[in-house]
Every structure is written in C-alpha cells, then in structure tokens.
Amino acid sequence: MLNAAPRPVAGPATGVALAAVSACTFGTVGPATKVLDSAGLTAMEIAQARLSVAAVLLVAFVAVTRPRALAAAARESWGVIAVLGVFSFATLQTLCGVAVARIPVGVFVVLQFLAPVIVVGWLRCVRRVPQPRLVWTGTVVVLVGLLLVGEVWSRLRLDVVGVLAALGTAAALSVRFLVAGRALVRHDPVTVTALGIGVGAVALNVVSPVTGFPYGMLGDTVRYESVSAPVWVVVVWAAVVATLVAYVSGIAAQRFLVPSAASLFATLEVVAGAGAAYLFLGQTLTPVQCAGVGTVLAGVALAQRSMRTARAGGDGRRADPLPPAEPPPPGRPAHPALPVATEPHESPRGT
C-alpha cells in the first residue's frame, strides 16, 4: 500500500493571521458592551448572553459535523476543558464586568494585559523554558504601549476590588495560553472551543439562572452615540463575532504560536478596540494614545521577530518549532489537524 503524500505544514504566519483575526473580533466587544450597558443589561447578563448564544451555536455545529470528535474530547481532555471553561471563559468574562465598573478602562486594559508577563514568567520560572531576549523585550515594549494607551497617570483611581478583579482577568487570560495547548495536541480547535464555551456558559447560568434574564429588553431599540439598533442585534454581534469567532480563531492560533508569542499577539486587541471605538462610537485617541498604539505594535513585531530567530539554530540551520503530535489511541484514526506549537524544549504535556 502506497503512503499518502505528506501534508504541507503551515508556518507561524498562519498563527499570526489567526491571532490578528481573534484580536480584531475581540476588539469589538468593548463598544458592544458599552451599548448593551446603556440598554440596561448588567455585566453578568452581558457575559451570560454572549457565552450562552455562542455555546448553543458552536456545540450544535460540532455535534452535527463531528460528533465523534466531540465525544472523544469530552472523554479524554475533560480536565483541561473544564479549567478552560471555568477560568478562561466564565471567570474572565465575569471579572471583566466587575473591573470595568470600578476602575477606569485605561487602567483595566493595562492590568488585564499583564497576561503576557504572567505567561513568560510562568514558562521561565515554573516550566524552566528559556525565553529569547526578544520575547522579554517585546513584553516590556507592549506594557509601555499599554500604559500610554490607557494614560494611566491622568485617571488613576485605586479601588481594591476593581484592581483585584482586573488582575484576576489577567490570570484567567493566562490560563488559556498555558493550558489550551494540552487539549490541542489531540483535538481540533473548534471542538476544544465548543466544549470550553459550553462549560463556561453552564457555569454562568448556574450562578445566574437563565430564568432571570430580562428577555423583554431584547426587542427594544438602544441608542448610544452613533449606534441605533435593536438590543438583540447587538447581543448576536457580541456572541457570534466578539465571542464565537474570536475564541475559535484565538485558540486555533495556538496550534502555530508558542504561548509567549500568542499572549503578546493578543494585546493587538487594544489596537483593534481603539479602532472599533472610533468607527462605531466616534471616540478618538489623543496623540499620546496614538504613540501607545504604535508602541504596542512595535512590541508585537519584536515577538514575531523572536519566532523567526527561534526557528534558526546556532549554526544557522532552521529548527522545526512544531513537534509531532502524539499518536492517537489504537483503533482511532489519526486527526488531520496540524501539530501544536510549543516552547523550545517543552513537552506538550509539561506542567
């Protein structure tokens, strides 16, 4: 029997493209949240609506198109998916609402995107994975850019609960970059995302039962700045674009990007959010904030450069950053998905 022709292996450019799609779609959640907040929905209700609608659509799609993959992922990676669902979906969305209600948005953005620092520090200090200098440099440059975008010095107001909630979002966001790769070794990103969002939606609906959701408000028309639309339209946008598409593309990007690079690329959400606020809400950036956007982009560019450098060995030969995926259990067909990117010298199942 002849061997099948080898599949072309996608490079980091695929991961960068997916990460950019994720950041751009996540960037629209800020304006959508402000519009829904002005309509009278609470932060918990907005998160509940986003995750519930996204979970119903995505789980139904996966159940119809790949039921065996859905059952296998639920059986083999239930622990990782439960952690993702509870922390990277339910907890993250809930703490975001608490933080934004208590501290200025600029301060929240800076604290939330401490996630790359947590990821890089965890990999270096806990997993003992050496990080290229450009990763450290890119992380510092991104943080400086975030400080400029947020103009923290002009609106700093300390609220202990708000600050702790914002730091909690950074930790919850870090969990996704550090943990998702373990499930992606065996399962495709769409299935992993579907189960993660499903777990997150169930967790939120346990805390806040769906029977208490103000369904009557969905038919109302909300007006905020230049936006005028039915509430249900904004909810669908937030659920489908800013949640379903954003999470699927972001988790798919982790097949091609190591955790440190993926977390830095996620900060592009700040740039996308500024653009979305300008387009939909008419909000403009100050010169200092524009400089901050440029600085964030420079830090992300350094992260991309570090990936190129890491792929070359000390003697100039290219090193393959994509280790082969683990073989499937006996009797189960190999999954056609591409292998997962990991940090250099890091096992996909490392702790």
N, C-alpha and C positions, 0 to 999 in steps of 0.2 A: 504494500500500500504506500503510495507516494505521500510525502509530507506536504502539508499545506504551505503556501507561500507565507513568509513572515509578514506580520502586520507592520506598517510604518509606525514608528514610535514618535508621538508628539513631544515637542520640547517645552521648555519653560515659557515660551511665547504663548502657548495655549493657556497656561495657568495665569499669565499676566492679563490676557484678554478676558478670561472668565472673572478674574478678580476685579477688573475695571467695570465689567457689567454689574457685578454684585455691588460695588461701591456706588455706581450711578443710580441703581434702583433703590438701594438703602438710603441714598441721599434725599429721595423724595418723601421719606417718612416724616421728616420734620415739618414741612409745610402741611402735609395731610393731617398730622396730629394736631397742629395749631387750628386748622379748620374744624376738625371734629371736636376739639376742646371748646371752641367758640359756639358750637352747636349744643353744648351741654353734656357731652359724654365725659365720664371720668377717665383717668389714666388706666384704671383696671378694666373698664368697659372697652376702651380702645384696643388694649392688648388682647383682651378676650375675643373681640370680634376679628382682629387680624389673624390670630392663631387658629381660631375655630374654622373660619371660612377657608383658610389656606389648607388646614388639615383635612377637611372634608374633600376638597377638590383633589389634593395630591394623593391621599391614601386611596381614594376611589380610582384614580388613574392607574396607580401602581397595582392595585388589586385586580384590575381588569387586564392590564398589559403584561404583568409579570408576577402572578400570584405565588409561584414557587420561590422566586427571589424574596418576596415579602415575608413568606413563612420562614425561609432559611435565615434571613437577617434577624427576625424576631427571636428565633430559637438560638442562634449561635452568638449573637452580639447584643443580647438584651441588656447586659450590664452597662456597656458603653453607651448604647442608645438611651437608656434611662437617665444616665448622667447628662448627656447632651440635652435631652428633653426638659429635664427639671432645671438645669442651670443655664445652658446656653439659649434656651427658648423662654420658658416660663419666668424664671427668676430675673433674667436680663430685662425682659420687657416690663416687668412689674417695677423693678428698681429704677428703670429709666424714668417712668412716670413720677415716682416719688422724688427723684433727684431734680428733675426739671421744674417741679412745683415749688422747690425750696431754695434752689440756688440759681444764679444766672446761667443762661445757656452756654455762654463762653467758658465759664468755669467748669461746667459739666462736661463739655467736649474735651477739655484738656485732661480732666481726671479719667474719663471713660477710655480715652486712647493712651492711657498708661499701659494698656494691654500689651503692646509690643515690648515694653520694658519687662513686664512680668514674664512674657514668653521667653525672651532672650535670657533673662536671669535664671529662669527655671531650667532651661536647657543647659546652661553653663554650670550652674551650681548643684542641681539635683541630678540631672541625667549625665553630667560630665561630658557634654558635647561641646568641643571648642567652637567658638564663633569667629568668623572672619572679621578683621578690623573694620571693613566697610559696613558690616551689619551694625556694629556698635556706633560708628559714625553716623550712619543713616538714621538710627534710632534717636540719637541726640538732635540731629538736624530737624527731624519730624517734630519732636517735642518743642523745639524753639518755634517752629512754624505754628504749632497749635497755640502756643502762648500768645503769639502775635494775632492770630485769627480771633481768639477769644478776648483779646485786650483785657486780660485778667486784672491788670493793675488799676483799671478805671472803674471796675464794678465788683471788686472783691467783697463779698459779704459772707461771713462764716456762719454756717448753720450746720451743727454737728450731724444731725440726721441726714441732711441733704448731702453733705460731703461723704459720709459713710455709705449712703446709697449709691453715689457716683463711683466710689472705689469698688463697691460690690459689682457694678456693671462691668468695670474693667476686669475684675476677677472672673466673672461669668463669661465674658467675651474670650478671655484667655483659654478657658476650658475647651472651647470649640477648636482652637488652633492646636492644642496639645493632645486632645483626645480623639477627635474625629478620624484621624489617620488610622487608628486601630480597626475601626469598622470598615474603612475604605480599602483595607488590604483584601478583604473577602467579598465586599458588596459594592454595588454601584451607587454613585452619589444620590440619585433620585430616590432610591429605596431608603437609604440612610436618612435623607432629609425628611421623607414622608413619615417615617416612624418617629423621628425626633420631634417634628412639629406635632404629630399626633399625641405623643406623651406630654408635650408642653401644654397643648390645648386641654387635655384631660385634667392636668394639674391645676390650671387656672379655673376651669369650670367646677372643680371640687371646692376651691376656695371661694369662688363667686358663682353660684349656680346660674345656669342659663335662664332659669325661670324668672330671675330678677332683672334681666336685661331690658332696657327701655325700647322695645321693638317699635312702639308707636312713633318714635322720633325718626325712624329711617325714611319715612315718606316726606319729612319736612325739607324745605329748601334752606340751605345755610349760605350766608353771605359774609365773606371775610376778605378784606382788601379787594383784590380784583377777581376773586373766586366767587361764583354763584352757581351752586349745583345741589341736587338732592343729596341728602346725607348718605343714602345707600350707595350712591355712585362713588363718593369719597371713600367709604368703607371698602368697597370692592377694589378700588385702586390700591389702598393701603394693604389689603390682604393678598391680592394677586401679584402686583408689581413690587411693592416695598417689602413683602414678606416671602411669598412663594418663589418668585423668580430670583429675588435677592439671595435667599438662603441656598437654593439649589445651585446657582452659579458660584456662590462663595464656597460651598463645601466641595463642589466639583473642582474648583481651582486648587484645592489642597491635594489633589492627585498629582499635581505637577510642581507645586511650590513647597519648599520646606516650611515648617511652622513659623520660623523667624521672619522669612520673607512674606509669607501670607499675611501675618499680622501687620506688617508695615504697609503692605498694599491696601489693607482695609482702611487705613487712615485717609485714603482718597475720598472716602465718604464725606469728609469735611469739605473738600473742594466741590464735590457734587452737590452737597447740601446748600452751599452758598449759591451755586448756580440755580438750583431749583427755587430757592427763596427769592432770587432776583426775577426769575421767569414767571412764577406763579403769584408771589406776594408783593413784588415790586420793591423788595428790600435790597439796598445797595451796600457795598463794602467800603470802608474807609481806606485811605492809602496804606495805613499800617496793616490792615487786614489783608489787602491785596498782596503786600510783601510777605505776609504769613502764608498765604496760599502758594506763592512761588517757592517759599522755603520748604513747605510740605512736599511739593512736587520734586524739589531737589533731593530731599531725603529719600523719597521713594525711588528716584533714579539711582541713588547710591546703592539701595538694596538690590535693584535689578543688576547693577554692575557687579555686586558681590556674587550673584548667582553665576554670572559668566566667568568670573575669576575662579570660583569653586569648582567649575567643571573642568578646569585645566590642572593637570598635575604639576609638581615642581619642575619636571623636566620638559614642560610644555605639552605633554600628551593630554588628551582630553579624558577626563574621568566620568564615568556614567553615574549621574546622581539618582537614577531610578533603579533601585534594586528590584530583582524579580519578585513578583508576588508569591505568597505561599501557595503550594499546590492544594487543590480542592480535596475534600474528603473522598474516599473510594466510592465509586458509583455515581458521583456527581459531576456533571460536565464543567469543564473549566470556564470561568467567566471571561467574556471577551473584553472586559474593561482593561484599561491600561494600568500598570503598576503604580503604586503610591510613592510620591517623593518623600524622602526622609532626610534628616540632617546627616552630614557626613559621619560615618562610623556608628550610626544609630540604628538599632534593630527596630523594625516596625512594631514589635511588641515590647519595646523598652518601657520602663516605668519612669 
